[in-house]
Amino acid sequence: MSRTLVFDAPRHARGFFEALIADNLDIGRPHNVEIIFGRKIRRDTRGTFRTAIDRRDNGGVIVNLFYKHSRIKQYLKDGRAMRIETVVNAPPRVGLQRPSAQP
């Protein structure tokens, strides 16, 4: 699942994304994952809670959030669009049902 937010000027996109990075450095912590996935996280909840900030070769930055078998990736695309991609490899583990087969 993905979402793309396109800005009217590259400087607006860059400013928004830089603020997003600064505000989301701890997005992979359990209390934030609890809000994003709508799951109660307790001290004994198993799983990986991690945020990774990666640099691209072209100077871009990617913010990754890892939780169990899921990942959320946020990055600036073509300098004027913020892209948010969510990958859930094990839907039942985050409270989702698997999609039914298409006929």
Secondary structure, DSSP 8 states (H G I E B T S, - for coil): -EEEEE-SSHHHHHHHHHHHHHHTTTTTSHHHHHHHHT----TT--S-EEEEEEE-TTS-EEEEEEETTEEEEEEEETTTEEEEEEEESSGGGGT--------
